[in-house]
Amino acid sequence: MKTLIVIPARLASSRLPQKMLADIGGHPMLWHVYQRCLQVTQAQEVHIVTDAEPIAEQANSWGATVWMSDPHCGSGTERIVAILPHLNADLILNVQGDQPLLSPKLVDQLISAFANLHPQPDIITPIFPLHDEASIFNPNLVKVVLGHGGEALYFSRHPIPYVRELPPTHWSNAVQFWGHIGIYGYRREVLEHYSNLPNSPLEQAEKLEQLRFLQAGKRILTVVTELPPISVDVPADLEQVRMLYAQSLSMVC
C-alpha cells in the first residue's frame, strides 16, 4: 500500500493571520510540521499544497515538493483534490499545517491501523479522550461522538453529547468525551469522487470539512491515540507551542 502525506497550507487565517509562517525557535511553523512528517516511516512522500507564494518560496528552500492551489479552495481537502492527478498513492493523508509538535508515531499509528482493516473505511482519523470541562467547552477543540464500532457519528465545536441531568461542571464525570485531531487518511477513491458530494449545510455551519463526507454517508473510522498534538488556532496556542518547543530543546541539551 503506497501512502503519502499532503500538508495544506494557506496564508490567510482569521484567528491568527499568517500562522503558517509564524516563528517557532527560528523556523516557520510549517517547517516544523514538514520535518515531522518526513519522520513518518510508513509514508513514502510528503507534499505541501498552498495558495500563497511566500509559503511556496519557503517550502521550496527546504527542498519540499510544493504545489500551488486556487486561493478560493474552501478547505485543505479541496486543495488536495485540486492536485490529485499528481498524487500516486492508495492512502493519502491530510496533515494540518498548524500542528508543529505533531508526533510522527501518531501518523504511523494511523497508517498501520488503516492497513490492517478489512474492509478499509473511507476515511480514518485520530481522536483522544477529554477529561476536563475547559477542553470540552473549547470551540477551537473539535469534539466527536462515536458508534459502538468506533465510527464517527458527528463532529462539532459544541460539547457533544449534551448531558441532560447534570450541570456542565459535572459532564466530564458522566460520559466519555472525545477530542478530534485534524489528520485524515483518505482512500484515493474517496477523493476522486469528492466533486460528486453534495454541499453540506453542516460543514458550512460548523466550518468542519469532515462533515461533508459524513453527511454524504461516508464511513469515518476513528483511532484512539495518547499522542494528541497542539493545534495552533489563536495567539495563546502559539505562545504555548513556543514554550514547549524551547523546553524540549533545553532537555536535549
Helices and strands as residue ranges (DSSP letters): E 3-9, G 19-21, E 23-24, E 27-28, H 29-38, E 45-50, H 53-61, E 65-68, H 76-82, G 84-86, E 91-95, H 104-115, E 123-130, H 133-136, E 143-146, E 152-156, G 168-173, E 177-180, E 183-187, H 188-192, G 194-196, H 201-206, H 210-215, E 220-224, H 235-252
